[in-house]
Amino acid sequence: MPETADQIFVKLSHWLVAHLPAGIQPIFAVVLSVFSIIVVFASLFAITTILERKGLGRFQNRYGPNRVGPYGLLQPLADGLKSLTKEDIVPRSADKVVHLLAPLVLVIAAFLGYAVLPIGRNMVAINLDAGVLYFFAVGSMVELSIFMAGWSSRNKYSLLGAMRAIAQMISYEVPLILSAIAVIMTVGSLSTVAIVEQQAGYTAIWPHWFVFTPWGFAGFVLFMIAGTAESNRSPFDLPEGESEIIAGYYIEYSGFKFALFFLGEYIGMFAISGLAITLFLGGWSAPFPFFSWIPSYLWFFAKLFALIAMFIWVRSTLPRLRMDQLMNFAWKFMLPMGLLNLLNVAVWHFLPPGLSRWLVCSILVVVPYILLGRGLVQSKKLEERVYRFAD
């Protein structure tokens, strides 16, 4: 019975494909996978928006959405209808074709990453040998879409916002990839399925997740910080800093095009979280062996909701950084820690198992963290502010 519940969607997919002519079975299988991904994660987007607004209301001691439907639960539907019916305003001097394509490219890039994410046992759209490489390759289209949006709007503030967003995303893409390389070095494969299978075992009741190693924990923290910046989430939401650069690169977007940017950011956040689950949190595997009877896809989405809750918590807690703080943190802390973590993985691999390996690798995480953190604080050169014309 547990095996049937775990593989019910796989068997249903095979049953549907088997009833079609042999010539169109591969095409239908691809269409069915794409349709399933779009429906599931678009629905998750609607659920997350209402949970986030409700959660932020609790954090900030106010009511969240509470007017549309029971307890405000139909608010995502109202927002969707509003975005569909609002007027689409395009600047007269804008490049209308590129202006239209920019949000579409962003959404397509965000959805393409799900093709290699194993959502459950035997539940991956495409099992590529270079799945992690594919994920980062299609993710680079996001920077292109942002530049398209800023440039096509023919607005200097939009272009400045796009340049700032691209600088941020490129800066944090480096530690993001470095933290993923640590896992690739350990597994010896770029396949997301192989990475999950490597973490599927247990020692007694303790799972073999990479996050439970010194280098894995450091890599997971670096990955999530960089992923937060890549997703333009607080406290790294400078591209949409209303008080600084007037809503950033999509200042000239309205109606459904603006909603597509909104959708693309959330879908990208889910994709980054899904890759973090795959690389560090065991993918669809259960945290303890006696929970293995629960379907694997439920474990994946349980971990995904936990990371989404973390994103909401961080957004409600931390203030937005300044641009110089953001860039300094990327190049003076995240990048050195990412490189040192690669050295840590090599040390972990060559040292024999035991307490000494844990001790040495833990020191290689803690000491650089302290030294780099102190260096970042001391470089601020805080001075007393003097107001020349105060009198």
VEXLO-847682 format. One record per residue (C-alpha): x, y, z; residue in one letter. Coordinates in nm, 3 decimals, padded with zeros to 5 digits. Each point is the difference from the previous one (the first is absolute). Layout:
REM VEXLO-847682
[[X; Y; Z]; A]
...
This chain:
REM VEXLO-847682
[[00.000; 00.000; 00.000]; M]
[[00.273; 00.261; 00.079]; P]
[[00.171; -00.085; -00.330]; E]
[[-00.328; 00.047; -00.188]; T]
[[-00.062; 00.341; 00.159]; A]
[[00.357; 00.106; -00.072]; D]
[[-00.014; -00.094; -00.369]; Q]
[[-00.365; 00.084; -00.071]; I]
[[00.078; 00.300; -00.223]; F]
[[00.273; -00.189; -00.185]; V]
[[-00.235; -00.293; -00.069]; K]
[[-00.282; 00.235; -00.100]; L]
[[00.231; 00.174; -00.247]; S]
[[00.110; -00.332; -00.151]; H]
[[-00.363; -00.116; -00.022]; W]
[[-00.107; 00.315; -00.186]; L]
[[00.293; -00.017; -00.241]; V]
[[-00.058; -00.370; -00.070]; A]
[[-00.352; 00.067; -00.135]; H]
[[00.132; 00.220; -00.283]; L]
[[00.150; -00.097; -00.338]; P]
[[00.369; -00.085; 00.023]; A]
[[00.099; 00.286; -00.229]; G]
[[-00.125; 00.277; 00.231]; I]
[[00.077; -00.161; 00.336]; Q]
[[00.336; 00.181; 00.052]; P]
[[-00.156; 00.337; -00.090]; I]
[[-00.297; -00.056; 00.229]; F]
[[00.230; -00.107; 00.287]; A]
[[00.192; 00.328; -00.033]; V]
[[-00.319; 00.207; -00.020]; V]
[[-00.142; -00.179; 00.306]; L]
[[00.318; 00.071; 00.201]; S]
[[00.002; 00.367; -00.100]; V]
[[-00.370; 00.039; 00.076]; F]
[[00.040; -00.162; 00.342]; S]
[[00.294; 00.225; 00.094]; I]
[[-00.182; 00.315; -00.108]; I]
[[-00.324; -00.089; 00.182]; V]
[[00.168; -00.110; 00.324]; V]
[[00.242; 00.289; 00.038]; F]
[[-00.240; 00.266; -00.127]; A]
[[-00.244; -00.123; 00.268]; S]
[[00.283; 00.010; 00.253]; L]
[[00.061; 00.362; -00.103]; F]
[[-00.360; 00.091; 00.084]; A]
[[00.017; -00.185; 00.333]; I]
[[00.332; 00.163; 00.091]; T]
[[-00.124; 00.353; -00.068]; T]
[[-00.290; -00.034; 00.242]; I]
[[00.216; -00.177; 00.261]; L]
[[00.268; 00.267; -00.029]; E]
[[-00.243; 00.290; 00.033]; R]
[[-00.171; -00.168; 00.294]; K]
[[00.334; -00.081; 00.160]; G]
[[00.139; 00.351; -00.047]; L]
[[-00.317; 00.134; 00.158]; G]
[[00.059; -00.215; 00.308]; R]
[[00.365; 00.099; 00.020]; F]
[[-00.087; 00.370; -00.029]; Q]
[[-00.300; -00.011; 00.238]; N]
[[-00.264; 00.080; -00.260]; R]
[[-00.266; -00.175; -00.204]; Y]
[[00.095; -00.166; -00.324]; G]
[[-00.250; -00.047; -00.287]; P]
[[-00.337; -00.067; 00.162]; N]
[[-00.267; 00.132; -00.238]; R]
[[-00.013; -00.224; -00.308]; V]
[[-00.150; -00.338; 00.083]; G]
[[00.008; -00.176; 00.339]; P]
[[00.296; 00.133; 00.201]; Y]
[[00.125; 00.173; -00.315]; G]
[[00.099; -00.330; -00.164]; L]
[[-00.129; 00.106; -00.344]; L]
[[00.229; 00.304; -00.011]; Q]
[[00.238; -00.161; -00.260]; P]
[[-00.298; -00.048; -00.233]; L]
[[-00.098; 00.365; 00.040]; A]
[[00.359; 00.111; -00.063]; D]
[[00.017; -00.212; -00.315]; G]
[[-00.325; 00.141; -00.137]; L]
[[00.116; 00.352; 00.081]; K]
[[00.330; -00.046; -00.186]; S]
[[-00.185; -00.141; -00.304]; L]
[[-00.243; 00.291; -00.021]; T]
[[00.237; 00.290; 00.076]; K]
[[00.105; 00.222; -00.288]; E]
[[00.329; -00.093; -00.165]; D]
[[00.196; 00.324; -00.037]; I]
[[00.305; -00.005; -00.228]; V]
[[00.226; 00.309; -00.032]; P]
[[-00.027; 00.164; -00.342]; R]
[[00.373; -00.024; -00.067]; S]
[[00.039; -00.354; 00.134]; A]
[[00.106; -00.294; -00.214]; D]
[[-00.338; -00.171; 00.014]; K]
[[00.115; -00.345; -00.111]; V]
[[00.284; -00.025; 00.253]; V]
[[-00.223; 00.162; 00.264]; H]
[[-00.249; -00.284; -00.048]; L]
[[00.257; -00.279; -00.018]; L]
[[00.191; 00.093; 00.320]; A]
[[-00.254; -00.134; 00.257]; P]
[[-00.068; -00.305; -00.219]; L]
[[00.371; -00.089; -00.010]; V]
[[00.019; 00.038; 00.380]; L]
[[-00.291; -00.238; 00.062]; V]
[[00.122; -00.253; -00.258]; I]
[[00.350; 00.000; 00.153]; A]
[[-00.145; -00.055; 00.347]; A]
[[-00.214; -00.295; -00.112]; F]
[[00.276; -00.166; -00.206]; L]
[[00.203; -00.069; 00.314]; G]
[[-00.264; -00.244; 00.130]; Y]
[[00.074; -00.242; -00.283]; A]
[[00.295; -00.150; 00.192]; V]
[[-00.131; 00.025; 00.358]; L]
[[-00.098; -00.345; 00.141]; P]
[[-00.326; 00.078; 00.181]; I]
[[-00.042; -00.361; 00.113]; G]
[[00.132; -00.350; -00.062]; R]
[[00.000; -00.049; -00.380]; N]
[[-00.167; 00.343; -00.032]; M]
[[00.234; 00.211; -00.210]; V]
[[-00.091; 00.139; -00.341]; A]
[[00.348; -00.054; -00.152]; I]
[[00.281; -00.193; 00.167]; N]
[[00.297; 00.180; -00.155]; L]
[[00.356; -00.104; 00.080]; D]
[[00.079; 00.373; 00.026]; A]
[[-00.318; 00.103; 00.181]; G]
[[00.163; 00.253; 00.236]; V]
[[00.184; 00.161; -00.292]; L]
[[-00.328; 00.020; -00.193]; Y]
[[-00.172; 00.166; 00.297]; F]
[[00.258; 00.277; 00.024]; F]
[[00.013; 00.039; -00.380]; A]
[[-00.373; 00.068; -00.036]; V]
[[00.013; 00.217; 00.312]; G]
[[00.235; 00.238; -00.180]; S]
[[-00.293; 00.099; -00.223]; M]
[[-00.140; 00.196; 00.295]; V]
[[00.275; 00.262; -00.028]; E]
[[-00.079; 00.030; -00.372]; L]
[[-00.370; 00.059; 00.070]; S]
[[00.080; 00.267; 00.260]; I]
[[00.226; 00.184; -00.244]; F]
[[-00.270; -00.027; -00.268]; M]
[[-00.255; 00.155; 00.238]; A]
[[00.226; 00.288; 00.105]; G]
[[00.129; 00.082; -00.347]; W]
[[-00.327; -00.032; -00.191]; S]
[[-00.188; 00.235; 00.234]; S]
[[00.203; 00.303; -00.117]; R]
[[00.009; 00.132; 00.355]; N]
[[00.326; 00.094; 00.170]; K]
[[-00.122; -00.117; 00.340]; Y]
[[-00.110; -00.332; -00.147]; S]
[[00.340; -00.048; -00.165]; L]
[[00.184; 00.090; 00.322]; L]
[[-00.217; -00.243; 00.192]; G]
[[00.075; -00.273; -00.255]; A]
[[00.375; 00.060; 00.023]; M]
[[-00.013; -00.014; 00.377]; R]
[[-00.205; -00.320; -00.005]; A]
[[00.239; -00.166; -00.248]; I]
[[00.304; 00.103; 00.208]; A]
[[-00.162; -00.153; 00.308]; Q]
[[-00.101; -00.324; -00.171]; M]
[[00.338; -00.056; -00.167]; I]
[[00.182; 00.071; 00.328]; S]
[[-00.204; -00.253; 00.196]; Y]
[[-00.006; -00.258; -00.278]; E]
[[00.370; -00.068; 00.065]; V]
[[-00.038; -00.119; 00.365]; P]
[[-00.324; -00.176; -00.098]; L]
[[00.184; -00.213; -00.256]; I]
[[00.302; -00.051; 00.228]; L]
[[-00.222; -00.142; 00.275]; S]
[[-00.157; -00.239; -00.254]; A]
[[00.345; -00.107; -00.125]; I]
[[00.078; -00.129; 00.350]; A]
[[-00.284; -00.253; -00.036]; V]
[[00.103; -00.089; -00.355]; I]
[[00.356; -00.070; 00.119]; M]
[[-00.131; -00.233; 00.269]; T]
[[-00.245; -00.195; -00.218]; V]
[[00.213; 00.005; -00.317]; G]
[[-00.303; 00.070; -00.218]; S]
[[-00.202; 00.293; -00.133]; L]
[[-00.321; -00.206; -00.002]; S]
[[-00.259; 00.122; 00.249]; T]
[[-00.140; -00.353; 00.028]; V]
[[00.345; -00.139; 00.088]; A]
[[00.047; 00.273; 00.261]; I]
[[-00.327; -00.091; 00.171]; V]
[[00.076; -00.373; -00.012]; E]
[[00.339; 00.066; 00.164]; Q]
[[-00.185; 00.150; 00.302]; Q]
[[-00.272; -00.266; 00.022]; A]
[[00.177; -00.224; 00.254]; G]
[[00.001; 00.002; 00.380]; Y]
[[00.246; -00.075; 00.280]; T]
[[-00.227; -00.143; 00.271]; A]
[[-00.276; 00.264; -00.016]; I]
[[00.226; 00.286; -00.119]; W]
[[-00.043; 00.098; -00.369]; P]
[[00.295; 00.046; -00.233]; H]
[[-00.105; 00.350; -00.099]; W]
[[00.291; 00.225; -00.092]; F]
[[-00.131; 00.278; 00.223]; V]
[[00.102; -00.211; 00.301]; F]
[[00.370; 00.034; -00.083]; T]
[[00.214; 00.311; 00.077]; P]
[[00.057; 00.080; -00.367]; W]
[[-00.361; -00.083; -00.088]; G]
[[-00.141; 00.227; 00.269]; F]
[[00.227; 00.287; -00.111]; A]
[[-00.091; -00.066; -00.364]; G]
[[-00.372; -00.006; 00.079]; F]
[[00.017; 00.334; 00.185]; V]
[[00.201; 00.157; -00.283]; L]
[[-00.240; -00.144; -00.257]; F]
[[-00.309; 00.133; 00.175]; M]
[[00.149; 00.348; 00.050]; I]
[[00.104; 00.017; -00.365]; A]
[[-00.336; -00.146; -00.105]; G]
[[-00.179; 00.271; 00.196]; T]
[[00.198; 00.263; -00.190]; A]
[[-00.064; -00.176; -00.332]; E]
[[-00.374; -00.003; 00.073]; S]
[[-00.001; 00.374; 00.088]; N]
[[-00.139; -00.083; 00.343]; R]
[[00.045; 00.209; 00.313]; S]
[[00.252; 00.114; 00.121]; P]
[[00.145; -00.011; -00.354]; F]
[[-00.300; 00.153; -00.177]; D]
[[00.189; 00.305; -00.125]; L]
[[-00.118; -00.040; -00.363]; P]
[[-00.349; 00.101; 00.117]; E]
[[00.102; 00.253; 00.268]; G]
[[-00.283; 00.249; -00.037]; E]
[[00.170; 00.259; 00.220]; S]
[[00.324; -00.017; -00.199]; E]
[[-00.060; -00.056; -00.370]; I]
[[-00.378; 00.005; -00.054]; I]
[[-00.084; -00.373; -00.024]; A]
[[00.306; -00.092; -00.205]; G]
[[-00.002; -00.158; -00.343]; Y]
[[-00.377; -00.052; -00.026]; Y]
[[-00.106; 00.356; 00.073]; I]
[[-00.159; 00.027; -00.347]; E]
[[-00.198; -00.324; 00.032]; Y]
[[-00.364; -00.029; 00.101]; S]
[[-00.289; -00.242; -00.016]; G]
[[00.070; -00.359; -00.095]; F]
[[00.364; 00.063; -00.100]; K]
[[00.075; 00.119; 00.353]; F]
[[-00.178; -00.308; 00.135]; A]
[[00.229; -00.219; -00.214]; L]
[[00.306; 00.157; 00.164]; F]
[[-00.159; -00.065; 00.338]; F]
[[-00.072; -00.362; -00.099]; L]
[[00.351; -00.049; -00.139]; G]
[[00.167; 00.112; 00.323]; E]
[[-00.201; -00.245; 00.210]; Y]
[[00.043; -00.288; -00.245]; I]
[[00.374; 00.071; 00.002]; G]
[[00.001; -00.002; 00.381]; M]
[[-00.172; -00.342; -00.001]; F]
[[00.254; -00.129; -00.254]; A]
[[00.299; 00.119; 00.206]; I]
[[-00.156; -00.156; 00.309]; S]
[[-00.059; -00.325; -00.189]; G]
[[00.364; -00.012; -00.106]; L]
[[00.110; 00.067; 00.361]; A]
[[-00.217; -00.293; 00.111]; I]
[[00.154; -00.218; -00.270]; T]
[[00.360; 00.095; 00.076]; L]
[[00.002; 00.017; 00.380]; F]
[[-00.326; -00.127; 00.155]; L]
[[-00.025; -00.345; -00.152]; G]
[[-00.253; 00.089; -00.269]; G]
[[-00.311; -00.215; 00.037]; W]
[[00.150; -00.231; 00.266]; S]
[[-00.152; -00.019; 00.349]; A]
[[00.190; 00.146; 00.298]; P]
[[-00.025; -00.329; 00.191]; F]
[[-00.030; -00.358; -00.133]; P]
[[-00.321; -00.071; 00.194]; F]
[[-00.170; 00.281; -00.199]; F]
[[00.083; -00.157; -00.336]; S]
[[-00.360; -00.122; -00.039]; W]
[[-00.109; 00.361; -00.065]; I]
[[00.001; 00.074; -00.377]; P]
[[00.325; 00.153; -00.118]; S]
[[-00.161; 00.297; -00.177]; Y]
[[-00.165; 00.104; 00.330]; L]
[[00.345; 00.022; 00.161]; W]
[[00.123; 00.218; -00.286]; F]
[[-00.288; 00.245; 00.037]; F]
[[00.026; -00.006; 00.381]; A]
[[00.363; 00.113; -00.030]; K]
[[-00.100; 00.256; -00.263]; L]
[[-00.265; 00.152; 00.228]; F]
[[00.257; 00.014; 00.283]; A]
[[00.239; 00.201; -00.220]; L]
[[-00.286; 00.226; -00.115]; I]
[[-00.085; 00.065; 00.366]; A]
[[00.365; 00.094; 00.055]; M]
[[-00.014; 00.248; -00.290]; F]
[[-00.312; 00.160; 00.150]; I]
[[00.158; 00.015; 00.345]; W]
[[00.314; 00.169; -00.135]; V]
[[-00.207; 00.250; -00.200]; R]
[[-00.196; 00.104; 00.307]; S]
[[00.311; 00.030; 00.219]; T]
[[00.294; 00.153; -00.187]; L]
[[00.019; 00.349; -00.154]; P]
[[00.123; 00.059; -00.354]; R]
[[00.375; 00.031; -00.051]; L]
[[00.174; 00.286; -00.174]; R]
[[00.156; -00.071; -00.338]; M]
[[00.358; 00.032; 00.131]; D]
[[-00.078; -00.236; 00.289]; Q]
[[-00.151; -00.253; -00.239]; L]
[[00.298; 00.001; -00.237]; M]
[[00.258; -00.005; 00.280]; N]
[[-00.173; -00.297; 00.158]; F]
[[00.003; -00.189; -00.332]; A]
[[00.363; 00.055; -00.093]; W]
[[00.169; 00.032; 00.342]; K]
[[-00.187; -00.271; 00.192]; F]
[[-00.211; -00.231; -00.217]; M]
[[00.261; -00.058; -00.271]; L]
[[00.293; -00.081; 00.238]; P]
[[-00.224; -00.225; 00.210]; M]
[[-00.114; -00.183; -00.314]; G]
[[00.357; -00.060; -00.113]; L]
[[00.112; -00.111; 00.346]; L]
[[-00.296; -00.237; 00.014]; N]
[[00.134; -00.176; -00.311]; L]
[[00.326; -00.055; 00.187]; L]
[[-00.206; -00.127; 00.293]; N]
[[-00.169; -00.259; -00.223]; V]
[[00.339; -00.124; -00.121]; A]
[[00.124; -00.033; 00.360]; V]
[[-00.319; -00.186; 00.097]; W]
[[00.047; -00.240; -00.291]; H]
[[00.363; -00.091; 00.073]; F]
[[-00.014; -00.018; 00.380]; L]
[[-00.109; -00.336; 00.146]; P]
[[-00.347; -00.011; 00.162]; P]
[[-00.007; 00.085; 00.366]; G]
[[00.009; 00.280; 00.253]; L]
[[00.320; 00.153; -00.140]; S]
[[-00.164; 00.058; -00.338]; R]
[[-00.296; 00.175; 00.159]; W]
[[00.228; 00.212; 00.218]; L]
[[00.233; 00.111; -00.282]; V]
[[-00.283; 00.078; -00.242]; C]
[[-00.197; 00.189; 00.267]; S]
[[00.307; 00.215; 00.071]; I]
[[00.033; 00.069; -00.375]; L]
[[-00.355; 00.141; 00.009]; V]
[[-00.002; 00.190; 00.330]; V]
[[00.341; 00.172; -00.016]; V]
[[-00.045; 00.155; -00.350]; P]
[[-00.353; 00.105; 00.098]; Y]
[[00.131; 00.191; 00.302]; I]
[[00.297; 00.156; -00.182]; L]
[[-00.196; 00.104; -00.309]; L]
[[-00.286; 00.133; 00.212]; G]
[[00.235; 00.212; 00.211]; R]
[[00.174; 00.130; -00.310]; G]
[[-00.332; 00.100; -00.152]; L]
[[-00.103; 00.190; 00.315]; V]
[[00.336; 00.174; 00.047]; Q]
[[00.007; 00.122; -00.360]; S]
[[-00.309; 00.215; 00.057]; K]
[[00.208; 00.284; 00.156]; K]
[[-00.285; 00.138; 00.209]; L]
[[00.046; 00.366; 00.089]; E]
[[-00.200; 00.260; 00.186]; E]
[[-00.223; 00.192; -00.238]; R]
[[00.042; 00.378; 00.004]; V]
[[-00.270; 00.226; -00.142]; Y]
[[00.184; 00.302; -00.139]; R]
[[-00.301; 00.230; -00.027]; F]
[[-00.193; -00.115; 00.307]; A]
[[00.039; 00.335; 00.176]; D]
